[in-house]
């Protein structure tokens, strides 16, 4: 089983807390060319009534809501969930003062503990490729959506961060092979529509235009090492830093990384 969908690994190692995720978010925040923040863009894609019930699966640290606090309609009933209790603790810490009415709980997307037709919207922000049985999860998501409800699922395209994978391959094949987050995903902007179409009445896709111009080695090293096992990270940090700096200098002081992200909107 790929570690991308190994729930035991994800829960106990990669996402036992938000530290690895925050390193990856930080790289995007510092070096994105598109001035519109990703989470702000995702929120703008939501088209919901003023009294909607909303479920987010895989909420992580709660970034979607924390970065859009002033936009959240007061009558939305928001349920945040994640497979990792560590991530939920971080989300609670980030949101408890600003969103005291939000309900947080541990949920497996393949067995959602809500009755049929409970929500106007379900959101899965870059998480469906972590689900071992995706069609089972999609059936569950459709089940808990009300008639006319919408499922918002963001993901990456086939070229997403391709230059980063090539960079790590040039550095060391062992590190690249161990970089679980560098593995090809099986729910992409290219094939997601057909997967969703098996469960939903209509599907549309919207792309987010962006790329990174990374001008500092340390944040990129942190990103890469957040995807590999600890022993490799400790052993290779200095070597990787020197390699990234040399690559950066050889490319005029910056490393270009393609960001190919987007969101599917699937309707019941």
C-alpha positions as CSV (number, residue, x, y, z in Angstrom):
1,X,0.0,0.0,0.0
2,X,1.2,3.5,-0.8
3,X,1.9,5.7,2.2
4,X,-0.3,8.3,0.6
5,X,-3.3,6.1,1.5
6,X,-1.8,4.2,4.5
7,X,-4.1,5.5,7.3
8,X,-1.9,4.1,10.0
9,X,1.1,5.9,8.8
10,X,-0.8,9.1,8.1
11,X,-2.3,9.2,11.6
12,X,0.7,8.1,13.6
13,X,3.6,9.7,11.7
14,X,2.9,12.1,8.9
15,X,-0.1,13.8,10.5
16,X,0.3,13.1,14.2
17,X,0.4,16.9,14.5
18,X,0.4,19.8,12.1
19,X,4.2,20.4,12.0
20,X,4.9,18.7,8.6
21,X,1.8,20.3,7.0
22,X,2.8,23.7,8.3
23,X,6.2,23.5,6.6
24,X,4.6,22.8,3.3
25,X,2.0,25.6,3.7
26,X,4.8,28.0,4.6
27,X,6.7,27.4,1.3
28,X,3.6,28.2,-0.7
29,X,2.8,31.3,1.5
30,X,6.3,32.8,1.1
31,X,7.0,32.0,-2.6
32,X,3.7,31.9,-4.5
33,X,3.5,34.2,-7.5
34,X,-0.3,34.4,-7.4
35,X,-1.1,37.1,-4.8
36,X,-4.4,35.3,-4.0
37,X,-3.9,32.9,-1.1
38,X,-5.0,29.3,-1.9
39,X,-7.4,29.0,1.0
40,X,-9.0,32.4,0.1
41,X,-9.4,31.1,-3.5
42,X,-11.0,27.8,-2.3
43,X,-13.5,29.7,-0.1
44,X,-14.5,31.9,-3.0
45,X,-15.6,28.7,-4.9
46,X,-18.2,27.9,-2.3
47,X,-21.7,28.8,-3.4
48,X,-24.1,28.0,-0.5
49,X,-27.2,29.4,1.2
50,X,-26.9,31.6,4.2
51,X,-28.1,28.8,6.6
52,X,-26.0,25.9,5.3
53,X,-24.7,23.0,7.2
54,X,-21.1,22.3,6.1
55,X,-18.9,19.3,6.7
56,X,-15.1,19.4,6.0
57,X,-13.3,16.1,5.8
58,X,-9.6,16.3,6.5
59,X,-9.7,19.8,7.9
60,X,-6.0,19.6,9.1
61,X,-5.2,22.7,11.1
62,X,-8.4,24.5,10.1
63,X,-6.6,26.8,7.6
64,X,-9.5,27.1,5.3
65,X,-11.6,28.7,8.1
66,X,-8.9,30.5,9.9
67,X,-7.9,32.4,6.8
68,X,-11.5,33.3,5.9
69,X,-13.0,34.2,9.3
70,X,-14.5,37.5,8.2
71,X,-16.3,35.8,5.3
72,X,-18.1,33.0,7.1
73,X,-21.9,33.6,7.2
74,X,-23.1,33.7,10.9
75,X,-25.8,31.1,10.3
76,X,-23.5,28.4,8.8
77,X,-23.3,25.3,11.0
78,X,-19.7,24.1,10.5
79,X,-18.5,20.6,11.3
80,X,-14.8,20.0,11.0
81,X,-13.2,16.5,11.0
82,X,-10.0,14.8,10.5
83,X,-8.6,11.2,10.8
84,X,-5.8,12.5,13.1
85,X,-6.6,13.6,16.6
86,X,-3.4,15.7,16.6
87,X,-4.6,17.7,13.6
88,X,-7.9,18.2,15.3
89,X,-6.2,19.5,18.4
90,X,-4.4,22.1,16.3
91,X,-7.6,23.1,14.5
92,X,-9.3,23.6,17.9
93,X,-6.4,25.7,19.1
94,X,-6.5,27.8,15.9
95,X,-10.3,28.3,15.9
96,X,-11.7,28.0,19.4
97,X,-11.9,31.8,20.0
98,X,-13.1,32.8,16.6
99,X,-15.4,29.9,15.9
100,X,-16.6,28.6,19.2
101,X,-19.7,27.0,17.7
102,X,-17.8,24.8,15.2
103,X,-18.1,21.1,16.0
104,X,-14.9,19.1,15.7
105,X,-14.6,15.3,15.6
106,X,-12.6,12.4,14.3
107,X,-14.1,11.0,11.2
108,X,-13.1,8.4,8.6
109,X,-14.4,9.5,5.2
110,X,-15.4,5.9,4.4
111,X,-17.8,5.8,7.3
112,X,-19.3,9.2,8.0
113,X,-21.4,9.1,11.2
114,X,-24.3,11.3,10.1
115,X,-27.8,10.5,8.8
116,X,-28.7,10.7,5.1
117,X,-29.2,14.3,3.7
118,X,-27.5,16.1,6.6
119,X,-25.4,18.7,4.8
120,X,-25.7,21.4,2.1
121,X,-22.0,21.0,1.4
122,X,-19.1,18.6,2.0
123,X,-15.5,19.8,1.5
124,X,-12.3,17.7,1.0
125,X,-9.3,20.0,0.5
126,X,-6.4,18.0,-0.9
127,X,-7.3,14.8,0.9
128,X,-9.2,12.3,-1.4
129,X,-6.0,10.8,-2.5
130,X,-5.4,9.7,1.1
131,X,-8.5,7.6,1.2
132,X,-7.9,3.8,0.6
133,X,-11.4,3.1,-0.8
134,X,-12.3,6.3,-2.6
135,X,-15.5,5.0,-4.2
136,X,-16.8,4.0,-0.8
137,X,-16.0,7.4,0.6
138,X,-17.7,9.1,-2.3
139,X,-20.8,7.1,-1.8
140,X,-20.8,8.2,1.9
141,X,-20.3,11.8,0.9
142,X,-23.2,11.7,-1.5
143,X,-25.4,9.9,1.1
144,X,-24.9,12.7,3.7
145,X,-25.5,15.5,1.1
146,X,-29.0,16.9,0.8
147,X,-30.7,16.9,-2.6
148,X,-29.0,19.7,-4.6
149,X,-26.0,19.6,-2.2
150,X,-22.5,20.1,-3.4
151,X,-19.2,18.3,-2.8
152,X,-16.1,20.5,-3.1
153,X,-12.9,18.5,-3.6
154,X,-9.5,20.1,-4.4
155,X,-6.5,18.3,-5.7
156,X,-3.4,18.7,-7.8
157,X,-2.7,18.1,-11.5
158,X,-0.2,15.7,-13.0
159,X,2.4,18.5,-13.3
160,X,1.9,19.8,-9.8
161,X,5.3,20.4,-8.2
162,X,7.0,18.2,-10.8
163,X,10.2,20.3,-10.7
164,X,10.5,19.5,-7.0
165,X,10.3,15.7,-7.6
166,X,13.0,16.1,-10.3
167,X,15.2,18.1,-8.0
168,X,15.0,15.4,-5.3
169,X,15.7,12.7,-7.9
170,X,18.9,14.5,-8.9
171,X,19.9,14.8,-5.3
172,X,19.4,11.2,-4.3
173,X,17.1,8.3,-5.5
174,X,16.8,6.9,-2.0
175,X,15.4,10.2,-0.6
176,X,13.1,10.6,-3.6
177,X,11.8,7.0,-3.1
178,X,11.1,7.7,0.6
179,X,9.4,11.0,-0.1
180,X,5.8,9.8,0.2
181,X,4.4,13.2,-0.7
182,X,6.3,13.1,-4.0
183,X,4.5,10.0,-5.1
184,X,2.1,10.3,-8.1
185,X,-1.4,10.8,-6.7
186,X,-4.4,8.8,-8.1
187,X,-7.0,11.6,-7.8
188,X,-5.8,14.4,-10.1
189,X,-7.3,17.3,-12.0
190,X,-7.0,15.1,-15.1
191,X,-8.8,12.0,-13.8
192,X,-10.9,13.3,-10.9
193,X,-13.9,14.2,-13.0
194,X,-14.5,10.6,-14.2
195,X,-14.1,9.3,-10.6
196,X,-16.6,11.8,-9.2
197,X,-19.0,11.3,-12.2
198,X,-19.6,7.7,-11.1
199,X,-21.4,9.1,-7.9
200,X,-22.6,12.6,-8.7
201,X,-25.1,14.1,-11.2
202,X,-22.8,16.8,-12.5
203,X,-19.1,17.7,-12.1
204,X,-17.2,20.8,-13.0
205,X,-13.5,21.7,-12.5
206,X,-11.9,25.0,-11.8
207,X,-8.1,25.6,-11.9
208,X,-6.0,27.8,-9.7
209,X,-3.2,29.5,-11.6
210,X,0.1,29.7,-9.7
211,X,3.7,28.8,-9.5
212,X,6.5,29.2,-6.9
213,X,9.8,31.2,-7.4
214,X,11.8,29.9,-4.4
215,X,14.7,32.1,-3.5
216,X,15.8,30.6,-0.2
217,X,17.1,27.1,0.3
218,X,16.1,26.5,3.9
219,X,12.3,26.6,3.4
220,X,12.5,24.3,0.4
221,X,14.7,21.8,2.4
222,X,12.2,21.9,5.2
223,X,9.4,21.1,2.7
224,X,11.3,18.2,1.2
225,X,12.3,16.7,4.6
226,X,8.7,17.0,5.8
227,X,7.9,14.2,3.3
228,X,10.6,11.7,4.3
229,X,11.2,9.5,7.2
230,X,13.0,11.1,10.2
231,X,16.3,9.1,9.9
232,X,16.8,10.2,6.3
233,X,15.9,13.8,7.3
234,X,18.5,13.9,10.1
235,X,21.2,12.2,8.0
236,X,20.9,14.3,4.8
237,X,19.8,17.8,5.9
238,X,23.2,19.5,5.4
239,X,23.9,17.7,2.1
240,X,20.5,18.6,0.8
241,X,20.8,22.2,1.8
242,X,24.1,22.5,-0.1
243,X,22.6,20.8,-3.1
244,X,19.5,23.1,-3.2
245,X,21.7,26.2,-2.8
246,X,23.9,25.1,-5.7
247,X,20.8,24.4,-7.9
248,X,19.4,27.8,-7.0
249,X,22.6,29.6,-7.8
250,X,22.9,27.7,-11.1
251,X,19.4,29.0,-12.0
252,X,19.9,32.7,-11.4
253,X,19.0,32.6,-7.7
254,X,15.6,30.9,-7.8
255,X,14.0,27.5,-8.4
256,X,10.7,27.5,-10.4
257,X,8.1,25.0,-9.2
258,X,4.8,24.5,-11.1
259,X,1.6,24.8,-8.9
260,X,-1.2,23.0,-10.7
261,X,-4.1,23.0,-8.3
262,X,-7.8,23.2,-8.6
263,X,-11.2,22.2,-7.3
264,X,-14.0,19.9,-8.4
265,X,-17.6,20.9,-7.7
266,X,-19.8,17.9,-7.8
267,X,-23.6,18.2,-7.4
268,X,-26.2,15.7,-6.1
